[in-house]
């Protein structure tokens, strides 16, 4: 399930390639201060993509330009975008470890949220109303039924699903898709009362949890025009991001997220399962596996992109620098570089290889295409992973 979830959730990233054209900003990656402040007025649509990006993609697909056209067709060909597929809402989504024991509504919720997002994109790009109707049907079905997330993986499940719901809802609400005001209110209430309380407090678990939780919280806050929740999510994100990806400027030991409460370097090393840090870009879960590491880096990229849309360009800060080095560091091994003995005792769990590390597109577009920063390994992997 993790491969299909990751791949399909990132298909729209292929469409975003070159959405901003040639570099228009300085390649300096530490030029602006970090601050969590919400904008005075939120930009809509404004979760991962804005109107200019959506219009850019629409024009590229209409012209059958590559790689956008192939990526769009790949999205439409997936069963989650099928016109005959129906929502499968649950009143209580109960997810244990690996969405098992219990595993009630876990896959259904994640897939329905992704299906809503795919249909929302298809509606905007094609103008075909049936896609909008289908996206709305998923959002309405869940808004009318779900009341809670339970069991050990509840925060992670809520983050995964919530991030996709917010993207879909932003596109549909702000594209004259025919979503009624009463249905929008019901969906707002679902996000405010069922999703946001589960994720806004953060997590002491592996970093990919808190990162996707803050990705979802940020997106939900944008949809709700909730400045207070936006600031809370961004504060937690700005605590977690530097504790997820190491830079040599951090010193001999990685940073720690305050929520974890580590007080010594040895505690942090044990948490990372890594005991020397000679290079930029090592991640907290590198020695676990590249799938979960990819989840974390992906969420960092998505938060940075939404933040830029909302007026705070994290790509030109410490966050962008960490994403840049994380992408390059991990891409080299996915491409076949030898693993040094100092890294994870010389053993990396690459799982499905390239197919399980399709998380580079958003970061590569922002850092290479917009800012003009050279990213050789990331660029090579990005090209190889396209449809």
N, C-alpha and C positions, 0 to 999 in steps of 0.2 A: 504493500500500500504506500510506503513512504516514497518510493520512486515515482509512482504515478501522481501522487499528491504534489511532490516537489516539481516535477516536470510541468504538469498542467498549470499549476499556480504561477509558473514563470514564463509560460508561452507568451503572454502579452509583453514580456520584457524584450523578446525578439523584435516585436513591432516598434518598440521605443528606440531602437538603434538609430542614431544620428538625428533624433527628434529635435535636438537643439542646433544642428548644423555644425559649422566650423567653430574652433575655439574663439570665445569672445571675452574670456577672463584671464587674469594672470595665472600661470601655473603654480604659483606659490601656494603651498598647501597649509599654511599656518597663519594666514593674514588677518583673520577675523576672530573676535572673542567668542567663546562659548556662552550662550545664555538661553534659558528655556522659554522666555516670554512668548505668550501667544500673540498673534497679530491683533490689531485693533478691530479689523474686520477679516473674517476668514475668506479665502479664495475658494470658489466652487465652480466646477468640480475641482477637488484639490487633494485627493488621496492617491498618491503614487503618480497619477497623470493629471494634467490640467487641460483646459479646452484647446490651447494652442497645440499641445502634443497630440491630442485626439484628432484634431483637424489635420495635422501633418500626416498622421497614420492613415486617415481616411483618404487623403489625396494620393498617397503612395499606393495603397491597395487598389484604388480606382484605376491607377495607371499601370497596375500589375508589375510594379517595381519590386525588385528583390533587395533584401531578403524578406521584406514585409509581406508580400503577397503569399509566399510559401508558408510563412509563420501563421498568417491569418487562416489559410486553408487547413493547416495542421490543427489549429484550434477548432475550426468548424467540424473537422472529421472525427474529433473525439466524441465518445458517447455522452459525455457530460453536456455537450452542446446540442444533443439530439432534441428534435421537436416533439418526439413521442415520450420522452422521459418525464416523470412526474415527481413532485416533491414528496419527501418521506419524513415529515416532522415528528418529533418526539416531545412529550411533555417534560420528561426528565432525561437528560443525556448523562449516562453513567459510564465513565471511562477509567479503568484501572491502567496499570503499566502496559505499554504497547497496545492500548485500547482493547485490552482483554481482561476478563475476570474482575469486574464486569466489562462488557463491551456493548452497551445498549445505546444505539443511536450515534455512535462516534463517527463511523465512516459515512453514515447517511448525512449527518450535519455538515461535515467537512465538504463532502461532495456536492451537496445542495448549494452551499455557499459559493463554491467554485463554479458550479453551473450557472448561478445567478450572475456572477462576474463575467463569464464567457458570453452569456446571452446579452448582457449590458454592452459589452464591447462590440459584439456582432451588430446590435441595434444601432449604435452610434456610427459604426463604420459603413454599414450597408444601407441604413435607413429603412430596413424592413421591419414593420411594426410587430410582426409575430415574435421577433426576438425580444422586444421590450415587454410584450405581454407575458412571455415565458419567464423572463427575469423577475417581473413583478409577482408572478404566481409563486415562485420560490420564497421570496421575501415575505409575502402576505401569509403563506402557509405556516411558516415558522413563527412569525410575529403573533399569530392567533393561538399558538399552542405551547411553545416552550416556556417553562417556568424556572428551571434550575439545571445546573451542571453539578454532578456529584462524583465521588470517588477520587483516588489519588491523582489522576491526571486531569482533573477538572480545570485548573488554571491553564495548562498547556492546550487542552482541547478548545477552551474558550478563546485563547489567543489565536490559534490556527483559524478557527471559523470566523471569529470577529474581524480579523484583518480582511478577509475576502468579502464579508457582508458590507463592510464600510466602503470598499472600492466599488462594488456593484451599486450600492445605494446612491453614492455620490453621482455616478454617471446617469442613472435613471432619473433621479430627482431634478437634475439640472440640464435635461435635454428634451423637455417637452414630450416625455414618453407616455404620458397618460396615467401616471400614478396618482391616485386620488389623495386629497389632503387628509382624509380620515385614515387611510391606509399608511400614509407617511407617519402620522402621529402614533399609530399602533407600533410601527417599526421603531420609531424613536424610543417609545416606552420599553420595548424589548431590549434595545441596546443599553438604555440607561439603567434599567432595573435588573436585568438578568446577566448581561455581559460585563458591563463596566465594573460592578462591585467585585467580580471574581478575579479581575486582572490588575486593577489600579494599584493595589498594595504591593505588587512585586513578588519576587520569589527568591528563596535561598538555594534553589536547586541549580543544576548546571546552567550556564549562562544563556544557552539558546532559549530556555524557558522564559526568562525575564525579558529577553530581547523581543521575542515574538509577542509577548504579552503587552509590552510597551508599544510595539508596532500597531497592535489592534487598538489599544487605548488611545493612541494618537489619532488614528483614523476615525474612531468612534467620536472623539472629541470634536474633530473637524465637522463631521456630519451633524452633530448636536449643537454646533456653535458654542461649545462649552470651554471657555478660556481657562477656568480653574482646573478642569481635568486635563486639559492639554498641558498646562504647566507642570502638573504632578507627573504626568507620563514622561515629559521631557526631562525633568529633574532626575527621575529614576534611570532613564536611558543614559543620560550624561554621567551618571555614577557607574553604570554597568559597562558601557562601551569601552572605556580605557582599561577596565578590568577583564575584558574578554580578549583583546588583541594586544600583544606586547610590542613595545618599541624599546630599543636599546637606551633611549633617553630616559626611560623609567628607572634605570639603575640595574642592579644585579638581580632584582626580583620583580615580578609583575605587580601591578597595582591590585588592590582588593576592593570589591564593591562593599560599601558600608554595611549593607544588609547582611552580608556573610559573617561579619564580625571577626575576621582573622586578625591576629595581633602579631604574628611572626612570619618571617619568610618561609620557614619550614612548613607552616600550615598551608601557605599558598602553593608551595612546590608540591605538596602531597595532593592538594586539590586539583592541580594541573597534571599530576603524574609526570612532571618534567622538572629536571633538577639543574639545568644550565640553560642560559639564555643569551647566546652569542649573536643572534640575528633578529632583525625586525620581522614582524608578521606572524610569529607563533601565536596560536589561539589557545584559549583555556581548554578546548576539547580536541585539540589536534591529536593527542595521544589516545583519545577514545576512538574516534573514527571520523572520516571526512563527511559522512552524511550529516551528523549532528553539528559538526563545525560549519558546514555549508548552511544549515538552517540559521545559525547565529549570524554569520556574515551577511546572508541574504536579508535578514531583518534589519541589520545595521544600515544596509544600503537603502532599503525601503523607507526607513525613518528619515534618513538624510535627504532623500528625494522629496518626500512630503514636506519636510521642513523647509527645503528650498522654495517649493511652491508657495508655502505660507510666509515667506519673506525672510527666513534665516538660513543662509547657505552654509550648512555644515560641511559640505564638500571641501571648502577652503579652510577648514579648521583641523584641529587634532583628530577629529572623527574621520574626516576624509583621508588623512594620512594613514590612520590605522587600517581603514578599509583597503586602501591602495596596497599596503604591504601585506595584508592578510591574503588578498587575492593573488598577488604575485608569488608569495611564499608557497601557498598550497597548489597553485596552478602548475608549478614546476614539477611537483611530484606526480600529479595526475598525468602530466605529459611524459613521465618516465624517468625523471632524474633519480639518481641514486640517493638513498636515504643515509645521511651521515650517522655515525654511531652514537653521537651525543643526543640525537633527536629520538625520543621515545624508545630508547635502547636499541635503535636501529630498525625498528619495526613500525610500519604504519598500516592502519586498516583503511585501505582505499575503497573497500566494498565494491560497488559497481563501476569504479573508475570514472571515466568522463560522464557517463550517463547519470551518475549520482552526484555530480558537482556542476550542475547547470545553473549556477547562481551568479555568474560573472557579468551578465549583460548590463544591468542597471549601473553598477559601479564603473564598468569600463566605459560606458557612454558618458557618464558624468565626468570622470577623471581624465580619460584620454580624448574623447571627441569634443567635450566642452572646454576642458581646462588645458588640453594639449600636453598632458603628462605622458611620457613614454611608459608603456606597460607591455613589454614584449611577450612574456609567458602568458599573461592574462589575455592579451589580444589573440595569440595563437589558439588558446583553448576556447575562447569565445567564438572564433570563426569555425572551429571544428565541431562545436556543439549546435550550430544553427541547423534548422530544418533543410 
